[in-house]
Amino acid sequence: MALPLFNQEIISQLQKAALEQERTATISSAALKFIYQHKLFKLFVPEAFGGSMAGLPEAVRIFEQASFIDGSFGWAVTIGAGGGFFSAYLPP
């Protein structure tokens, strides 16, 4: 089953890389490329600063989808995006 943001090709790539990522305690280049292409570390960053400015419900759905594919990938996306949540509230 392909999830809305994640097509079957990326799901397969991420799941195949999961064991090697766990063994090496790294994230695959395919996973990072996907994260950067879809601005997953910038989900909460305002669009004016290159982010997506996603709402919390939308972001949680993305975190859930990422975690369904691979728990470690979902954790990385969630942690990577989390700090950006506060960027909209910082003074210029």
C-alpha positions in Angstrom: 0.0 0.0 0.0 1.5 3.3 -1.1 1.0 6.2 1.3 0.1 9.7 0.0 3.6 11.3 0.4 5.5 8.1 0.0 5.3 6.1 -3.3 6.0 2.4 -3.5 9.5 3.0 -4.8 10.7 5.1 -1.9 8.9 2.8 0.6 10.9 -0.1 -0.8 14.2 1.8 -0.8 13.7 2.9 2.8 12.6 -0.6 4.0 15.6 -2.2 2.2 18.0 0.3 3.8 16.5 -0.1 7.3 18.7 -3.0 8.5 21.9 -1.5 7.2 21.0 1.8 8.8 20.4 0.1 12.1 23.7 -1.8 11.9 25.7 1.3 11.0 23.7 3.9 13.1 23.5 6.1 10.0 20.7 7.3 7.7 20.9 6.2 4.0 21.5 8.7 1.2 18.2 7.8 -0.3 16.4 8.7 2.9 18.2 12.0 3.3 17.6 12.9 -0.4 13.9 12.2 0.1 13.8 14.3 3.4 15.5 17.2 1.7 13.4 17.1 -1.5 10.2 17.1 0.5 11.4 19.6 3.1 10.6 17.1 5.9 13.0 18.8 8.3 11.3 22.1 7.6 7.7 21.1 8.1 7.1 23.8 10.6 9.3 26.5 9.1 7.5 29.4 7.5 7.4 29.3 3.7 9.2 32.7 3.6 12.2 30.9 5.1 12.1 27.9 2.7 9.8 25.6 4.8 6.4 24.1 4.4 4.6 25.7 7.3 2.6 22.5 7.8 -0.1 22.4 10.4 0.3 20.0 13.3 -2.3 17.5 12.1 -0.6 17.3 8.6 2.8 16.9 10.2 1.6 14.2 12.5 0.2 12.3 9.5 3.6 12.6 7.8 5.4 11.4 11.0 3.0 8.4 11.2 3.6 7.5 7.5 7.3 7.7 7.9 7.3 5.6 11.0 5.0 3.0 9.4 7.7 2.6 6.7 10.6 2.3 9.2 10.5 3.4 12.8 14.0 4.9 12.7 13.2 6.9 9.6 10.1 8.2 11.3 12.0 9.1 14.4 14.6 11.0 12.3 11.9 12.9 10.5 10.1 13.8 13.7 13.2 14.9 15.5 14.6 16.7 12.5 11.3 18.7 12.0 10.6 19.3 15.7 13.0 22.2 16.2 11.5 24.1 13.3 8.2 24.2 15.2 9.5 27.2 17.2 10.9 29.1 14.2 7.6 30.7 13.5 7.6 32.3 16.9 11.1 33.7 16.9 11.5 37.5 16.5 13.0 38.5 13.1 
